[in-house]
Each structure stands twice: as structure tokens, then as C-alpha cells.
Amino acid sequence: MGRQIRVPGVLLAASLLLGAAACSGSGTGTGGPAKDAKPGASAPAKSGAPAPAGGKPASGDVLPGMVPVSVARTQLAALKVATPGTMSGYSRDKFTHWVDQGNKCDTREVILQRDGADVTRDSECKAVSGTWKSLYDDVVVTEASKMDIDHMVPLAEGWRSGAAGWDAAKRKAFANDLTRPQLLAVSASSNRSKGDQSPDLWQPPSKAAWCQYGRAWTTVKSTYGLTVTEPEKKMLSTMLDTCAA
């Protein structure tokens, strides 16, 4: 008969406790977070966490990440006023877009899905049908090819107001931001009319869009630490004045 090995009671109890902890896991759910989650991938929202990237905006707005007008006014007052920088060295290629968001979808397709109604996609995640209402000009579009994804603060405007000094990672984030009011599906004609102009030089033809436009532009510039010009700041204030109290 072999020699029996006695295990002290304290060590045995500790071993049992460790085994139970390993089986139960540290969270309250049934499993851990998915590995290698993409920014646009669908995932359960955690309590207190931002809504999933590409999710529908709050009621009353067509853009995600919008703040109340009172907050936008505070943001606007804090923005640094400066003269525009030069376009020296600028290239759209320095703002990598549209990036892969998972499930074969890039940023453009995520926004088309978010901003449209009854959108259907093919096996490559391309929108093949749907209806979109363009915030800027109230035009209703039923062909995805006639929709542009507008950068609320255009890439070139971002470059002139601070992005020239960013690294590639920050420019990429700016160009593909799904959680802040930076990307919006609009009619191609309105987007191309806007170009890279700031609010003092171009305003949405539909004045009903001014409140959202002013809040969105201000929030994006505030979030990314970009500067404004005096005329730009004045026009943003005018746009915020159109918001209901």
C-alpha cells in the first residue's frame, strides 16, 4: 500500500475556492467579450458605455453623438480662434478612408445603413436598395449611388484647423468616426456644393438643418481640438440660435 499524502486543511480550502472562481468567471454574463471586435461590428452595449458604433442616433437627430444646444454653446465658447493654416502638404490620402468595419462592410456602407430606411445589402455589403432623406436639402433619394457620405468637418478644413499636425492614426479616426456627429449620408449634389467650406462660407440650403449642423460642427471641432475663425464662430452661433429652447 502506497504512502498517503495529507493535504493541510487550509491549502485544500484555498484550492477549492480557486477552482470555483475559475469556473464562474469574473463577469456577470455567460461569456467574455468577443476577440478582435471591429468598430462597426454589432455587440451588446454595456451599461454606461457609448452606443455601438454605427448605431441609430438619438430621437430627433439624424446624427449620433449630438449634444444639447446649451452644451454646444459652451463648446463653441471654448474653441480657440485662429487664422486658417495652409494647405501645404495636404492630401486626402493622409486621412485613410473608408476603412473595414467588419462583415465585409466599410465605413460608407455602415453610414448608408444607419441613415437610410429599408436598406438592403448584397453579399458584399453594398447597399442595393433603400430610401434616404438628405438633411441638407430635404431631397429624398432611392439610389445609394446618388448619396455621398459627408464629413461634417471636411478633411481639408480639418487640415487647415489643426489636423496637419496629427499622426496617421488620429487622421484615420477622424475620417471614419462612427460615434460622433462627423459622418452623414447626404445627396451628392449638396455635398459637392459644400466642398471643404466652413459654415461662414456654406450653409445647408434647408434652414431646418442649421440647428443640427451647428451643433454637429461645433462638437466635432471641440472633440478633436480644432480651431475656428471669427466668421466661422459667428455663423455657428447664428446656427445655434435656430435651435428650439
Secondary structure as the mmCIF struct_conf table of DSSP 4:
data_model
#
loop_
_struct_conf.conf_type_id
_struct_conf.id
_struct_conf.beg_label_comp_id
_struct_conf.beg_label_asym_id
_struct_conf.beg_label_seq_id
_struct_conf.end_label_comp_id
_struct_conf.end_label_asym_id
_struct_conf.end_label_seq_id
HELX_LH_PP_P HELX_LH_PP_P1 GLY A 2 GLN A 4
HELX_LH_PP_P HELX_LH_PP_P2 ARG A 6 PRO A 8
HELX_RH_AL_P HELX_RH_AL_P1 GLY A 9 SER A 24
BEND BEND1 SER A 26 GLY A 31
HELX_LH_PP_P HELX_LH_PP_P3 PRO A 33 ALA A 34
TURN_TY1_P TURN_TY1_P1 LYS A 35 ASP A 36
TURN_TY1_P TURN_TY1_P2 PRO A 39 GLY A 40
BEND BEND2 ALA A 41 ALA A 41
HELX_LH_PP_P HELX_LH_PP_P4 PRO A 44 LYS A 46
TURN_TY1_P TURN_TY1_P3 SER A 47 GLY A 48
BEND BEND3 ALA A 49 ALA A 49
HELX_LH_PP_P HELX_LH_PP_P5 PRO A 50 PRO A 52
TURN_TY1_P TURN_TY1_P4 ALA A 53 GLY A 54
HELX_LH_PP_P HELX_LH_PP_P6 GLY A 55 ALA A 58
TURN_TY1_P TURN_TY1_P5 SER A 59 GLY A 60
BEND BEND4 VAL A 62 LEU A 63
TURN_TY1_P TURN_TY1_P6 PRO A 64 GLY A 65
HELX_RH_AL_P HELX_RH_AL_P2 VAL A 69 ALA A 78
BEND BEND5 LEU A 79 LEU A 79
HELX_LH_PP_P HELX_LH_PP_P7 LYS A 80 LYS A 80
STRN STRN1 VAL A 81 VAL A 81
TURN_TY1_P TURN_TY1_P7 SER A 88 GLY A 89
HELX_RH_3T_P HELX_RH_3T_P1 ARG A 92 LYS A 94
BEND BEND6 PHE A 95 PHE A 95
BEND BEND7 TRP A 98 TRP A 98
HELX_LH_PP_P HELX_LH_PP_P8 VAL A 99 VAL A 99
STRN STRN2 ASP A 100 ASP A 100
BEND BEND8 GLY A 102 GLY A 102
TURN_TY1_P TURN_TY1_P8 ASN A 103 LYS A 104
STRN STRN3 ASP A 106 ASP A 106
HELX_RH_AL_P HELX_RH_AL_P3 THR A 107 ASP A 115
BEND BEND9 GLY A 116 GLY A 116
STRN STRN4 ALA A 117 ARG A 121
TURN_TY1_P TURN_TY1_P9 SER A 123 GLU A 124
BEND BEND10 CYS A 125 CYS A 125
STRN STRN5 ALA A 127 LYS A 133
TURN_TY1_P TURN_TY1_P10 LEU A 135 ASP A 137
STRN STRN6 VAL A 140 VAL A 141
HELX_RH_3T_P HELX_RH_3T_P2 ALA A 144 LYS A 146
STRN STRN7 MET A 147 HIS A 151
BEND BEND11 MET A 152 VAL A 153
HELX_RH_AL_P HELX_RH_AL_P4 LEU A 155 ARG A 160
TURN_TY1_P TURN_TY1_P11 SER A 161 GLY A 162
HELX_RH_3T_P HELX_RH_3T_P3 ALA A 163 GLY A 165
BEND BEND12 TRP A 166 TRP A 166
HELX_RH_AL_P HELX_RH_AL_P5 ALA A 168 ALA A 175
TURN_TY1_P TURN_TY1_P12 ASN A 176 ASN A 176
BEND BEND13 LEU A 178 ARG A 180
TURN_TY1_P TURN_TY1_P13 PRO A 181 GLN A 182
STRN STRN8 LEU A 183 SER A 187
HELX_RH_AL_P HELX_RH_AL_P6 ALA A 188 LYS A 194
TURN_TY1_P TURN_TY1_P14 GLY A 195 ASP A 196
TURN_TY1_P TURN_TY1_P15 PRO A 199 LEU A 201
BEND BEND14 PRO A 205 SER A 206
HELX_RH_3T_P HELX_RH_3T_P4 LYS A 207 ALA A 209
HELX_RH_AL_P HELX_RH_AL_P7 TRP A 210 TYR A 224
TURN_TY1_P TURN_TY1_P16 GLY A 225 GLY A 225
STRN STRN9 VAL A 228 VAL A 228
HELX_RH_AL_P HELX_RH_AL_P8 GLU A 230 LEU A 240
TURN_TY1_P TURN_TY1_P17 ASP A 241 THR A 242
BEND BEND15 CYS A 243 CYS A 243
#
